Every structure is written in C-alpha cells, then in structure tokens.
Amino acid sequence: MESDPHLLVEDDRFTALFLLGADDRAEDVENADAELRLPDGTRWSATFMTLREIAAVMDRWKRTGEAAGGAFFQCPDLVVVPTGGVAAMTTAFRAIVDEGGPEGVLPRLED
C-alpha cells in the first residue's frame, strides 16, 4: 500500500497541507510544496527549501543545463528554512502569520 503524500498540520491560526515526495520523511524533508489555509478561506502557496537543497538543485542543473547551467535559482513562492522537516516549515508558517500574514510574502491561490 502506498503512503499518502499529503500531510495536514492544523494550528489554531491556520491549516497547512504539505505535499511530500515518495521518499520524503516529514522529520527531515528539505524540499516540499505546501498550501497555507487561513480561517477566512484564503489559500497561499509555498515551496520550502533549505540552503543545502537549493545548492544541490543548482549543482544538478550545472550537469543538466537547466537554468543556464545552474547560473541562477528562482522560485516565485520560495521560503528558505534553516533546517529540514515539516516542523521547521510549520514554524515558518507561524512566523509569517504572526508577522502580518502571507500577503506580500506568499502568492495567493485562486479558488
């Protein structure tokens, strides 16, 4: 039986839905897409990555030729976290909400 790639984290101020890869573990994943859902019904997109994961992607792109051979890294909804894991990513979502909310920080998802 395959595991569910979706991991739901509920906080008193938001709900976060993380999409994990087949080999990802919640405790140390370093690259995950997530959706922040606020009580008002708005949804916001985030791609969480560690600096180490960004470096690994850029190194891979040097070999594959993507992004001008790894000359740059761009991601419109990027949130860099200091350590891997859904816990660190959830902490970042809490900070975003506590510091005024996701507007201007994360792209809003349309309904």
MOPAC internal coordinates of N, CA, C and O (Angstrom, degrees):
PM7 1SCF
backbone

  N    0.0000 0     0.00 0     0.00 0    0    0    0
  C    1.4517 1     0.00 0     0.00 0    1    0    0
  C    1.5298 1   109.37 1     0.00 0    2    1    0
  O    1.2310 1   119.96 1   -48.40 1    3    2    1
  N    1.3130 1   117.68 1   131.60 1    3    2    1
  C    1.4549 1   122.45 1   179.49 1    5    3    2
  C    1.5244 1   110.17 1   -77.70 1    6    5    3
  O    1.2310 1   121.01 1   -32.40 1    7    6    5
  N    1.3261 1   115.68 1   147.60 1    7    6    5
  C    1.4558 1   119.10 1   177.11 1    9    7    6
  C    1.5261 1   109.28 1   -82.93 1   10    9    7
  O    1.2310 1   121.11 1   -26.17 1   11   10    9
  N    1.3224 1   115.48 1   153.83 1   11   10    9
  C    1.4584 1   121.72 1   179.49 1   13   11   10
  C    1.5277 1   108.74 1   -75.18 1   14   13   11
  O    1.2310 1   119.45 1   -54.76 1   15   14   13
  N    1.3334 1   118.65 1   125.24 1   15   14   13
  C    1.4643 1   119.97 1  -178.83 1   17   15   14
  C    1.5294 1   113.16 1   -75.64 1   18   17   15
  O    1.2310 1   119.92 1   172.00 1   19   18   17
  N    1.3225 1   117.75 1    -8.00 1   19   18   17
  C    1.4599 1   121.37 1  -178.84 1   21   19   18
  C    1.5257 1   110.32 1   -93.60 1   22   21   19
  O    1.2310 1   120.82 1   -46.73 1   23   22   21
  N    1.3100 1   116.03 1   133.27 1   23   22   21
  C    1.4559 1   121.71 1   177.21 1   25   23   22
  C    1.5240 1   107.47 1  -126.14 1   26   25   23
  O    1.2310 1   120.66 1   -60.82 1   27   26   25
  N    1.3183 1   116.33 1   119.18 1   27   26   25
  C    1.4595 1   122.35 1  -178.28 1   29   27   26
  C    1.5234 1   109.38 1   -99.17 1   30   29   27
  O    1.2310 1   120.77 1   -51.91 1   31   30   29
  N    1.3234 1   116.14 1   128.09 1   31   30   29
  C    1.4595 1   122.22 1   176.61 1   33   31   30
  C    1.5227 1   107.05 1  -119.97 1   34   33   31
  O    1.2310 1   120.84 1   -55.42 1   35   34   33
  N    1.3300 1   116.01 1   124.58 1   35   34   33
  C    1.4636 1   120.31 1  -179.38 1   37   35   34
  C    1.5182 1   110.14 1  -107.98 1   38   37   35
  O    1.2310 1   121.28 1   -47.35 1   39   38   37
  N    1.3105 1   115.16 1   132.65 1   39   38   37
  C    1.4536 1   124.09 1   177.82 1   41   39   38
  C    1.5223 1   105.96 1  -123.30 1   42   41   39
  O    1.2310 1   119.66 1   -16.93 1   43   42   41
  N    1.3134 1   118.25 1   163.07 1   43   42   41
  C    1.4649 1   118.63 1   179.39 1   45   43   42
  C    1.5258 1   112.62 1   -69.38 1   46   45   43
  O    1.2310 1   119.66 1   165.61 1   47   46   45
  N    1.3515 1   118.26 1   -14.39 1   47   46   45
  C    1.4683 1   121.53 1  -179.45 1   49   47   46
  C    1.5159 1   114.71 1  -110.76 1   50   49   47
  O    1.2310 1   120.16 1   168.72 1   51   50   49
  N    1.3339 1   117.30 1   -11.28 1   51   50   49
  C    1.4607 1   120.71 1  -177.33 1   53   51   50
  C    1.5180 1   109.79 1  -165.37 1   54   53   51
  O    1.2310 1   121.94 1   -10.65 1   55   54   53
  N    1.3282 1   113.88 1   169.35 1   55   54   53
  C    1.4603 1   122.08 1   169.43 1   57   55   54
  C    1.5221 1   106.10 1  -122.62 1   58   57   55
  O    1.2310 1   120.70 1   -40.77 1   59   58   57
  N    1.3197 1   116.26 1   139.23 1   59   58   57
  C    1.4634 1   121.02 1   178.61 1   61   59   58
  C    1.5199 1   108.86 1  -121.48 1   62   61   59
  O    1.2310 1   121.00 1   -48.06 1   63   62   61
  N    1.3124 1   115.70 1   131.94 1   63   62   61
  C    1.4567 1   121.91 1   176.46 1   65   63   62
  C    1.5222 1   107.48 1  -112.92 1   66   65   63
  O    1.2310 1   120.88 1   -63.24 1   67   66   65
  N    1.3282 1   115.92 1   116.76 1   67   66   65
  C    1.4619 1   122.22 1   179.82 1   69   67   66
  C    1.5160 1   109.28 1  -103.46 1   70   69   67
  O    1.2310 1   120.79 1   -43.62 1   71   70   69
  N    1.3266 1   116.10 1   136.38 1   71   70   69
  C    1.4585 1   122.13 1   176.22 1   73   71   70
  C    1.5222 1   107.32 1  -106.31 1   74   73   71
  O    1.2310 1   121.05 1   -70.42 1   75   74   73
  N    1.3233 1   115.59 1   109.58 1   75   74   73
  C    1.4608 1   121.33 1  -177.66 1   77   75   74
  C    1.5152 1   110.29 1   -99.33 1   78   77   75
  O    1.2310 1   120.88 1   -31.68 1   79   78   77
  N    1.3221 1   115.92 1   148.32 1   79   78   77
  C    1.4557 1   121.34 1   175.52 1   81   79   78
  C    1.5195 1   110.48 1   -74.65 1   82   81   79
  O    1.2310 1   120.86 1   -13.01 1   83   82   81
  N    1.3151 1   115.95 1   166.99 1   83   82   81
  C    1.4668 1   121.58 1  -176.58 1   85   83   82
  C    1.5226 1   112.68 1   -57.60 1   86   85   83
  O    1.2310 1   119.89 1   145.52 1   87   86   85
  N    1.3205 1   117.81 1   -34.48 1   87   86   85
  C    1.4635 1   121.31 1  -177.96 1   89   87   86
  C    1.5261 1   113.40 1   -99.87 1   90   89   87
  O    1.2310 1   120.10 1  -177.32 1   91   90   89
  N    1.3247 1   117.42 1     2.68 1   91   90   89
  C    1.4619 1   120.87 1  -177.50 1   93   91   90
  C    1.5213 1   111.57 1   -78.21 1   94   93   91
  O    1.2310 1   121.59 1   -34.28 1   95   94   93
  N    1.3289 1   114.56 1   145.72 1   95   94   93
  C    1.4607 1   121.36 1   173.63 1   97   95   94
  C    1.5271 1   107.54 1  -116.45 1   98   97   95
  O    1.2310 1   120.43 1   -45.94 1   99   98   97
  N    1.3098 1   116.79 1   134.06 1   99   98   97
  C    1.4661 1   121.44 1  -176.68 1  101   99   98
  C    1.5209 1   112.29 1   -55.94 1  102  101   99
  O    1.2310 1   120.14 1   147.52 1  103  102  101
  N    1.3233 1   117.33 1   -32.48 1  103  102  101
  C    1.4673 1   119.64 1  -175.33 1  105  103  102
  C    1.5278 1   114.20 1   -75.37 1  106  105  103
  O    1.2310 1   119.44 1   162.95 1  107  106  105
  N    1.3391 1   118.67 1   -17.05 1  107  106  105
  C    1.4685 1   117.73 1  -177.93 1  109  107  106
  C    1.5295 1   115.03 1  -144.46 1  110  109  107
  O    1.2310 1   119.70 1  -166.80 1  111  110  109
  N    1.3203 1   118.18 1    13.20 1  111  110  109
  C    1.4641 1   121.04 1   179.04 1  113  111  110
  C    1.5363 1   109.50 1   -58.10 1  114  113  111
  O    1.2310 1   120.54 1   -43.62 1  115  114  113
  N    1.3394 1   116.58 1   136.38 1  115  114  113
  C    1.4668 1   121.30 1  -177.35 1  117  115  114
  C    1.5257 1   113.33 1  -112.60 1  118  117  115
  O    1.2310 1   120.27 1  -178.54 1  119  118  117
  N    1.3170 1   117.08 1     1.46 1  119  118  117
  C    1.4617 1   121.69 1  -179.02 1  121  119  118
  C    1.5207 1   107.07 1  -152.45 1  122  121  119
  O    1.2310 1   120.32 1   -72.65 1  123  122  121
  N    1.3237 1   117.00 1   107.35 1  123  122  121
  C    1.4642 1   120.03 1  -177.79 1  125  123  122
  C    1.5203 1   110.42 1  -146.89 1  126  125  123
  O    1.2310 1   121.43 1   -40.77 1  127  126  125
  N    1.3148 1   114.86 1   139.23 1  127  126  125
  C    1.4551 1   120.71 1   171.74 1  129  127  126
  C    1.5206 1   107.92 1   -86.30 1  130  129  127
  O    1.2310 1   121.17 1   -33.45 1  131  130  129
  N    1.3281 1   115.37 1   146.55 1  131  130  129
  C    1.4595 1   119.50 1  -178.34 1  133  131  130
  C    1.5195 1   110.05 1  -148.19 1  134  133  131
  O    1.2310 1   121.94 1   -21.99 1  135  134  133
  N    1.3172 1   113.89 1   158.01 1  135  134  133
  C    1.4589 1   121.56 1   175.79 1  137  135  134
  C    1.5202 1   107.83 1  -123.60 1  138  137  135
  O    1.2310 1   120.81 1   -53.68 1  139  138  137
  N    1.3180 1   116.05 1   126.32 1  139  138  137
  C    1.4570 1   122.86 1   175.61 1  141  139  138
  C    1.5193 1   107.61 1   -95.28 1  142  141  139
  O    1.2310 1   120.58 1   -55.25 1  143  142  141
  N    1.3266 1   116.49 1   124.75 1  143  142  141
  C    1.4687 1   121.48 1   179.67 1  145  143  142
  C    1.5223 1   108.54 1  -116.90 1  146  145  143
  O    1.2310 1   121.08 1   -57.35 1  147  146  145
  N    1.3205 1   115.55 1   122.65 1  147  146  145
  C    1.4578 1   120.77 1  -179.58 1  149  147  146
  C    1.5218 1   110.39 1   -96.90 1  150  149  147
  O    1.2310 1   120.16 1   -19.80 1  151  150  149
  N    1.3449 1   117.31 1   160.20 1  151  150  149
  C    1.4648 1   120.36 1  -179.14 1  153  151  150
  C    1.5288 1   114.13 1   -59.48 1  154  153  151
  O    1.2310 1   119.85 1   155.67 1  155  154  153
  N    1.3434 1   117.89 1   -24.33 1  155  154  153
  C    1.4692 1   120.03 1   178.78 1  157  155  154
  C    1.5260 1   112.73 1   -78.20 1  158  157  155
  O    1.2310 1   120.38 1  -178.96 1  159  158  157
  N    1.3404 1   116.87 1     1.04 1  159  158  157
  C    1.4607 1   121.46 1   177.44 1  161  159  158
  C    1.5193 1   114.50 1    94.16 1  162  161  159
  O    1.2310 1   119.91 1   172.40 1  163  162  161
  N    1.3206 1   117.78 1    -7.60 1  163  162  161
  C    1.4609 1   119.01 1   179.03 1  165  163  162
  C    1.5229 1   110.21 1   -73.59 1  166  165  163
  O    1.2310 1   121.96 1   -29.83 1  167  166  165
  N    1.3393 1   113.86 1   150.17 1  167  166  165
  C    1.4665 1   121.29 1  -179.07 1  169  167  166
  C    1.5229 1   108.23 1  -127.47 1  170  169  167
  O    1.2310 1   121.14 1   -38.54 1  171  170  169
  N    1.3302 1   115.42 1   141.46 1  171  170  169
  C    1.4559 1   121.96 1  -174.50 1  173  171  170
  C    1.5183 1   109.14 1  -133.96 1  174  173  171
  O    1.2310 1   120.77 1   -34.66 1  175  174  173
  N    1.3206 1   116.13 1   145.34 1  175  174  173
  C    1.4644 1   122.33 1  -175.59 1  177  175  174
  C    1.5253 1   111.27 1  -101.03 1  178  177  175
  O    1.2310 1   121.14 1   -38.30 1  179  178  177
  N    1.3411 1   115.42 1   141.70 1  179  178  177
  C    1.4658 1   120.71 1   174.45 1  181  179  178
  C    1.5198 1   109.53 1  -144.22 1  182  181  179
  O    1.2310 1   120.95 1   -38.89 1  183  182  181
  N    1.3153 1   115.78 1   141.11 1  183  182  181
  C    1.4587 1   122.71 1   167.69 1  185  183  182
  C    1.5157 1   106.01 1  -114.48 1  186  185  183
  O    1.2310 1   120.72 1   -67.60 1  187  186  185
  N    1.3164 1   116.23 1   112.40 1  187  186  185
  C    1.4621 1   121.69 1  -179.74 1  189  187  186
  C    1.5166 1   109.77 1   -91.84 1  190  189  187
  O    1.2310 1   120.91 1   -46.34 1  191  190  189
  N    1.3282 1   115.87 1   133.66 1  191  190  189
  C    1.4614 1   121.41 1   176.13 1  193  191  190
  C    1.5212 1   109.29 1  -146.56 1  194  193  191
  O    1.2310 1   121.06 1   -30.14 1  195  194  193
  N    1.3229 1   115.59 1   149.86 1  195  194  193
  C    1.4610 1   121.00 1   169.92 1  197  195  194
  C    1.5264 1   108.13 1   -89.03 1  198  197  195
  O    1.2310 1   120.76 1   -17.56 1  199  198  197
  N    1.3269 1   116.15 1   162.44 1  199  198  197
  C    1.4665 1   119.49 1   175.62 1  201  199  198
  C    1.5247 1   110.79 1   -61.01 1  202  201  199
  O    1.2310 1   120.55 1   142.99 1  203  202  201
  N    1.3244 1   116.56 1   -37.01 1  203  202  201
  C    1.4719 1   119.85 1   178.88 1  205  203  202
  C    1.5288 1   110.74 1   -62.15 1  206  205  203
  O    1.2310 1   120.06 1   139.39 1  207  206  205
  N    1.3136 1   117.49 1   -40.61 1  207  206  205
  C    1.4621 1   120.61 1   179.53 1  209  207  206
  C    1.5273 1   111.13 1   -68.31 1  210  209  207
  O    1.2310 1   120.20 1   140.39 1  211  210  209
  N    1.3205 1   117.22 1   -39.61 1  211  210  209
  C    1.4652 1   120.05 1   176.69 1  213  211  210
  C    1.5240 1   109.77 1   -60.42 1  214  213  211
  O    1.2310 1   120.06 1   135.98 1  215  214  213
  N    1.3267 1   117.50 1   -44.02 1  215  214  213
  C    1.4698 1   121.36 1   178.00 1  217  215  214
  C    1.5217 1   111.00 1   -61.32 1  218  217  215
  O    1.2310 1   120.15 1   139.15 1  219  218  217
  N    1.3308 1   117.31 1   -40.85 1  219  218  217
  C    1.4694 1   120.85 1   179.46 1  221  219  218
  C    1.5262 1   110.89 1   -64.38 1  222  221  219
  O    1.2310 1   120.40 1   138.72 1  223  222  221
  N    1.3291 1   116.84 1   -41.28 1  223  222  221
  C    1.4650 1   120.67 1   178.34 1  225  223  222
  C    1.5269 1   109.85 1   -63.64 1  226  225  223
  O    1.2310 1   120.22 1   134.46 1  227  226  225
  N    1.3160 1   117.19 1   -45.54 1  227  226  225
  C    1.4641 1   120.35 1  -179.20 1  229  227  226
  C    1.5263 1   111.58 1   -64.91 1  230  229  227
  O    1.2310 1   120.28 1   142.09 1  231  230  229
  N    1.3195 1   117.07 1   -37.91 1  231  230  229
  C    1.4708 1   120.08 1   175.85 1  233  231  230
  C    1.5250 1   110.89 1   -62.90 1  234  233  231
  O    1.2310 1   120.67 1   138.46 1  235  234  233
  N    1.3220 1   116.32 1   -41.54 1  235  234  233
  C    1.4706 1   120.38 1   177.79 1  237  235  234
  C    1.5239 1   110.20 1   -63.52 1  238  237  235
  O    1.2310 1   120.54 1   139.40 1  239  238  237
  N    1.3213 1   116.57 1   -40.60 1  239  238  237
  C    1.4582 1   120.24 1  -179.83 1  241  239  238
  C    1.5297 1   111.80 1   -66.49 1  242  241  239
  O    1.2310 1   120.03 1   151.58 1  243  242  241
  N    1.3241 1   117.55 1   -28.42 1  243  242  241
  C    1.4739 1   119.72 1   174.56 1  245  243  242
  C    1.5247 1   110.00 1   -59.77 1  246  245  243
  O    1.2310 1   120.94 1   141.60 1  247  246  245
  N    1.3200 1   115.81 1   -38.40 1  247  246  245
  C    1.4724 1   120.70 1  -179.51 1  249  247  246
  C    1.5241 1   112.18 1   -78.52 1  250  249  247
  O    1.2310 1   120.28 1   144.52 1  251  250  249
  N    1.3409 1   117.07 1   -35.48 1  251  250  249
  C    1.4668 1   119.78 1  -174.71 1  253  251  250
  C    1.5271 1   113.33 1   -91.08 1  254  253  251
  O    1.2310 1   120.53 1   163.14 1  255  254  253
  N    1.3350 1   116.60 1   -16.86 1  255  254  253
  C    1.4563 1   120.10 1  -179.27 1  257  255  254
  C    1.5170 1   114.38 1    89.71 1  258  257  255
  O    1.2310 1   119.85 1   177.91 1  259  258  257
  N    1.3176 1   117.90 1    -2.09 1  259  258  257
  C    1.4706 1   119.86 1   178.85 1  261  259  258
  C    1.5252 1   110.68 1   -66.45 1  262  261  259
  O    1.2310 1   120.81 1   -25.40 1  263  262  261
  N    1.3231 1   116.06 1   154.60 1  263  262  261
  C    1.4707 1   122.71 1   178.15 1  265  263  262
  C    1.5269 1   110.65 1    48.00 1  266  265  263
  O    1.2310 1   121.57 1  -128.17 1  267  266  265
  N    1.3328 1   114.60 1    51.83 1  267  266  265
  C    1.4722 1   122.15 1   178.97 1  269  267  266
  C    1.5241 1   111.43 1    55.36 1  270  269  267
  O    1.2310 1   121.47 1  -136.46 1  271  270  269
  N    1.3215 1   114.80 1    43.54 1  271  270  269
  C    1.4654 1   119.66 1   177.95 1  273  271  270
  C    1.5168 1   113.24 1    69.45 1  274  273  271
  O    1.2310 1   120.92 1  -144.83 1  275  274  273
  N    1.3377 1   115.84 1    35.17 1  275  274  273
  C    1.4607 1   119.61 1   179.47 1  277  275  274
  C    1.5112 1   114.04 1    78.43 1  278  277  275
  O    1.2310 1   120.54 1  -159.58 1  279  278  277
  N    1.3298 1   116.57 1    20.42 1  279  278  277
  C    1.4622 1   120.51 1  -179.10 1  281  279  278
  C    1.5258 1   112.59 1   -71.34 1  282  281  279
  O    1.2310 1   120.38 1   159.06 1  283  282  281
  N    1.3253 1   116.87 1   -20.94 1  283  282  281
  C    1.4627 1   120.01 1  -179.94 1  285  283  282
  C    1.5187 1   109.51 1  -153.82 1  286  285  283
  O    1.2310 1   121.62 1   -16.62 1  287  286  285
  N    1.3205 1   114.51 1   163.38 1  287  286  285
  C    1.4626 1   121.89 1   173.91 1  289  287  286
  C    1.5132 1   106.81 1  -132.17 1  290  289  287
  O    1.2310 1   120.70 1   -50.83 1  291  290  289
  N    1.3138 1   116.27 1   129.17 1  291  290  289
  C    1.4619 1   120.84 1  -179.43 1  293  291  290
  C    1.5120 1   108.61 1  -140.53 1  294  293  291
  O    1.2310 1   120.92 1   -44.25 1  295  294  293
  N    1.3112 1   115.85 1   135.75 1  295  294  293
  C    1.4576 1   122.11 1   177.03 1  297  295  294
  C    1.5269 1   106.66 1  -152.12 1  298  297  295
  O    1.2310 1   119.39 1   -61.90 1  299  298  297
  N    1.3360 1   118.77 1   118.10 1  299  298  297
  C    1.4661 1   120.66 1  -171.01 1  301  299  298
  C    1.5271 1   115.27 1   -65.18 1  302  301  299
  O    1.2310 1   119.68 1   157.19 1  303  302  301
  N    1.3239 1   118.21 1   -22.81 1  303  302  301
  C    1.4663 1   119.47 1  -178.25 1  305  303  302
  C    1.5295 1   112.15 1  -117.60 1  306  305  303
  O    1.2310 1   120.74 1  -152.52 1  307  306  305
  N    1.3298 1   116.20 1    27.48 1  307  306  305
  C    1.4613 1   121.63 1  -174.39 1  309  307  306
  C    1.5275 1   112.45 1   -67.57 1  310  309  307
  O    1.2310 1   121.59 1   -47.19 1  311  310  309
  N    1.3310 1   114.57 1   132.81 1  311  310  309
  C    1.4608 1   123.20 1   170.01 1  313  311  310
  C    1.5239 1   105.66 1  -126.99 1  314  313  311
  O    1.2310 1   120.32 1   -64.68 1  315  314  313
  N    1.3182 1   117.00 1   115.32 1  315  314  313
  C    1.4641 1   121.54 1  -179.90 1  317  315  314
  C    1.5274 1   108.37 1   -87.90 1  318  317  315
  O    1.2310 1   121.17 1   -50.79 1  319  318  317
  N    1.3268 1   115.36 1   129.21 1  319  318  317
  C    1.4651 1   121.35 1   178.08 1  321  319  318
  C    1.5287 1   108.92 1  -114.04 1  322  321  319
  O    1.2310 1   120.30 1   -30.80 1  323  322  321
  N    1.3431 1   117.04 1   149.20 1  323  322  321
  C    1.4617 1   119.55 1  -175.63 1  325  323  322
  C    1.5184 1   114.07 1   -71.53 1  326  325  323
  O    1.2310 1   120.44 1   152.33 1  327  326  325
  N    1.3241 1   116.77 1   -27.67 1  327  326  325
  C    1.4605 1   121.44 1   179.13 1  329  327  326
  C    1.5173 1   108.99 1  -137.87 1  330  329  327
  O    1.2310 1   121.09 1   -20.92 1  331  330  329
  N    1.3141 1   115.53 1   159.08 1  331  330  329
  C    1.4521 1   119.85 1   177.74 1  333  331  330
  C    1.5184 1   111.64 1   -75.25 1  334  333  331
  O    1.2310 1   121.70 1   -10.47 1  335  334  333
  N    1.3217 1   114.36 1   169.53 1  335  334  333
  C    1.4546 1   121.32 1   175.50 1  337  335  334
  C    1.5134 1   113.02 1   111.51 1  338  337  335
  O    1.2310 1   121.83 1   -35.49 1  339  338  337
  N    1.3240 1   114.10 1   144.51 1  339  338  337
  C    1.4621 1   120.37 1   178.62 1  341  339  338
  C    1.5286 1   110.91 1   -61.79 1  342  341  339
  O    1.2310 1   119.91 1   148.23 1  343  342  341
  N    1.3203 1   117.78 1   -31.77 1  343  342  341
  C    1.4695 1   120.03 1   178.51 1  345  343  342
  C    1.5276 1   110.84 1   -61.06 1  346  345  343
  O    1.2310 1   119.80 1   135.38 1  347  346  345
  N    1.3345 1   117.99 1   -44.62 1  347  346  345
  C    1.4671 1   121.43 1   178.71 1  349  347  346
  C    1.5282 1   110.69 1   -65.63 1  350  349  347
  O    1.2310 1   120.61 1   143.04 1  351  350  349
  N    1.3153 1   116.43 1   -36.96 1  351  350  349
  C    1.4625 1   121.10 1   179.80 1  353  351  350
  C    1.5260 1   110.54 1   -68.87 1  354  353  351
  O    1.2310 1   120.52 1   140.44 1  355  354  353
  N    1.3249 1   116.62 1   -39.56 1  355  354  353
  C    1.4633 1   121.14 1   177.19 1  357  355  354
  C    1.5256 1   110.12 1   -65.58 1  358  357  355
  O    1.2310 1   120.12 1   141.21 1  359  358  357
  N    1.3195 1   117.38 1   -38.79 1  359  358  357
  C    1.4675 1   121.39 1   175.60 1  361  359  358
  C    1.5283 1   110.38 1   -59.76 1  362  361  359
  O    1.2310 1   120.20 1   139.47 1  363  362  361
  N    1.3283 1   117.22 1   -40.53 1  363  362  361
  C    1.4690 1   120.98 1   177.55 1  365  363  362
  C    1.5264 1   110.61 1   -63.93 1  366  365  363
  O    1.2310 1   119.99 1   137.00 1  367  366  365
  N    1.3318 1   117.62 1   -43.00 1  367  366  365
  C    1.4694 1   120.06 1   176.47 1  369  367  366
  C    1.5304 1   110.40 1   -59.83 1  370  369  367
  O    1.2310 1   119.88 1   136.90 1  371  370  369
  N    1.3290 1   117.83 1   -43.10 1  371  370  369
  C    1.4691 1   120.60 1   178.31 1  373  371  370
  C    1.5290 1   110.46 1   -58.84 1  374  373  371
  O    1.2310 1   120.74 1   135.23 1  375  374  373
  N    1.3173 1   116.19 1   -44.77 1  375  374  373
  C    1.4641 1   120.37 1  -179.80 1  377  375  374
  C    1.5250 1   111.08 1   -62.89 1  378  377  375
  O    1.2310 1   120.31 1   138.17 1  379  378  377
  N    1.3206 1   117.02 1   -41.83 1  379  378  377
  C    1.4699 1   120.97 1   178.86 1  381  379  378
  C    1.5250 1   110.05 1   -61.34 1  382  381  379
  O    1.2310 1   120.34 1   134.66 1  383  382  381
  N    1.3250 1   116.96 1   -45.34 1  383  382  381
  C    1.4671 1   120.97 1   179.29 1  385  383  382
  C    1.5308 1   110.17 1   -65.58 1  386  385  383
  O    1.2310 1   120.13 1   135.09 1  387  386  385
  N    1.3227 1   117.36 1   -44.91 1  387  386  385
  C    1.4675 1   121.66 1  -178.03 1  389  387  386
  C    1.5244 1   113.07 1   -65.61 1  390  389  387
  O    1.2310 1   120.37 1   150.13 1  391  390  389
  N    1.3280 1   116.89 1   -29.87 1  391  390  389
  C    1.4656 1   120.53 1  -176.73 1  393  391  390
  C    1.5212 1   113.00 1   -93.88 1  394  393  391
  O    1.2310 1   120.30 1  -155.42 1  395  394  393
  N    1.3165 1   117.03 1    24.58 1  395  394  393
  C    1.4537 1   120.46 1   173.22 1  397  395  394
  C    1.5089 1   115.28 1   117.84 1  398  397  395
  O    1.2310 1   120.02 1   175.56 1  399  398  397
  N    1.3005 1   117.57 1    -4.44 1  399  398  397
  C    1.4551 1   120.60 1   176.71 1  401  399  398
  C    1.5162 1   113.10 1    98.71 1  402  401  399
  O    1.2310 1   121.07 1    -6.58 1  403  402  401
  N    1.3165 1   115.55 1   173.42 1  403  402  401
  C    1.4620 1   120.38 1  -172.52 1  405  403  402
  C    1.5256 1   115.86 1   -78.99 1  406  405  403
  O    1.2310 1   119.69 1   166.22 1  407  406  405
  N    1.3273 1   118.19 1   -13.78 1  407  406  405
  C    1.4623 1   119.42 1  -178.09 1  409  407  406
  C    1.5246 1   110.08 1   -61.43 1  410  409  407
  O    1.2310 1   120.82 1   -52.50 1  411  410  409
  N    1.3170 1   116.04 1   127.50 1  411  410  409
  C    1.4508 1   121.76 1  -177.40 1  413  411  410
  C    1.5191 1   113.63 1    86.15 1  414  413  411
  O    1.2310 1   120.64 1   172.29 1  415  414  413
  N    1.3305 1   116.38 1    -7.71 1  415  414  413
  C    1.4625 1   121.39 1   178.79 1  417  415  414
  C    1.5229 1   110.56 1  -111.66 1  418  417  415
  O    1.2310 1   121.03 1   133.83 1  419  418  417
  N    1.3292 1   115.64 1   -46.17 1  419  418  417
  C    1.4656 1   121.83 1  -178.25 1  421  419  418
  C    1.5209 1   110.19 1  -119.21 1  422  421  419
  O    1.2310 1   119.86 1   -29.14 1  423  422  421
  N    1.3277 1   117.87 1   150.86 1  423  422  421
  C    1.4610 1   120.18 1   174.29 1  425  423  422
  C    1.5337 1   110.35 1   -73.20 1  426  425  423
  O    1.2310 1   121.35 1   -43.60 1  427  426  425
  N    1.3168 1   115.03 1   136.40 1  427  426  425
  C    1.4636 1   120.12 1   177.38 1  429  427  426
  C    1.5231 1   109.38 1   -81.21 1  430  429  427
  O    1.2310 1   120.97 1   -41.96 1  431  430  429
  N    1.3181 1   115.75 1   138.04 1  431  430  429
  C    1.4613 1   121.96 1   176.37 1  433  431  430
  C    1.5194 1   108.96 1   -91.52 1  434  433  431
  O    1.2310 1   120.93 1   -43.53 1  435  434  433
  N    1.2959 1   115.84 1   136.47 1  435  434  433
  C    1.4630 1   120.66 1   178.16 1  437  435  434
  C    1.5219 1   109.65 1   -80.11 1  438  437  435
  O    1.2310 1   121.18 1   -27.91 1  439  438  437
  N    1.3164 1   115.35 1   152.09 1  439  438  437
  C    1.4750 1   120.18 1   178.97 1  441  439  438
  C    1.4965 1   112.64 1   -72.88 1  442  441  439
  O    1.2310 1   120.10 1   180.00 1  443  442  441

